């Protein structure tokens, strides 16, 4: 019996071997995964550079000195050399813990970006025309400390956390900047930021800065800024940004704060949707106090801007911005009493060749008061000095070239 059983077992093993052997022969040996080579220093460095020129036509008729009232980078009628920028940046990682950023700019736009203390003195109240046409927009170092998944510390001069629109024109949907960019929020800060990513969908940043657009402080108290950034679902990003602190010259107890919300969605094919909402407040605003016409000199401002852009082809995009800004006390615009502003902006963008991009933009501005020093007739008896229009219409043509 034992011999018979042994023969049966041997037969089964033989049959199994006949079937299994070819299968094993057809299975290639597992290949060893090649370890990814760590990036070199220069592979981690990000370069960005561009130049931009524009020409703005004022359909209503520009005010004195050919200016478009309450506008920012498109403030001048006619030709403008807007910007030449060179940027070199490296983000820190746990493997490469050191980072830095340096952004140097030149041109008419750069004159408006100066922070107090860098190409702008305390006695220069009008940086649009009286300062050098160059700027050190950013200059900082950053470190990633081995705490948890990595704690990032940044120190130096850097752009603000607030707002949807940015200084660099190629990174915006429209050529012109809206009222929220120009009147509601700061542009740059000098100080220290600390950032940490708690989860794939949530990160937080907090920091101490000198203030709004100042490197040399104009009082003895700092300001505090921060951001809560969310990615709740794919293609949807949202952030709550804020800044609070005294911003007036030698006035440490007059706080200014701004709450800034930004939401963007890119889940629809070839489409970008975005919304930016701001609310700001300042105690005993310096301009309102100087008027000596009211007892309550606190200032409030708020506004919202909605954006939609559609890529018709890889080369051609159209973008629409609809914006409303309420200067509840006339402090941010210098009007001196409540003022509401709105704008509708339509931008057509075409990629002409490699980094060469052209834009044509129509913009209509409207106000509930006569704030635009527009010449309603040419020649105009007022000389473009007296504000006599509630609207402003412009067409801008811009051309920029991105080198990287």
Secondary structure, 3 states (H helix, E strand, C coil): CHHHHHHHHHHHHHHHHHHHHHHHHHCCCCCCCCCCCCCCHHHHEEEEEEEEEEEEEECCCCCHHHECCCCCCCCECEEEEEEEEEEEEECCCCCCCEEEEEEEEECHHHHCCCCECCCCCCCCCCHHHHCCCEEEEEEEEEEEECCCCCEEEEEEEEECCCCCCCCCHHHCCCCCCCHHHHHHCCCEEEEEEEEEEEECCEEEEEEEECCCCECCCCCCCCEEEEEEEEEEECCEEEEEEEEEEECCCCCCCCEEEEEEEEEEECCCCCEEEEEEEEEEEECCCHHHHHHCCCCCCCEEEEEEEEEEEEECCCCEEEEEEEEEEEECCCCCCCCCCCEEEEEEEEEEEEEEECCEEEEEEEEEEEECCCCECCCCCCCCCCCCCCCCECEEEEEEEEEEEECC
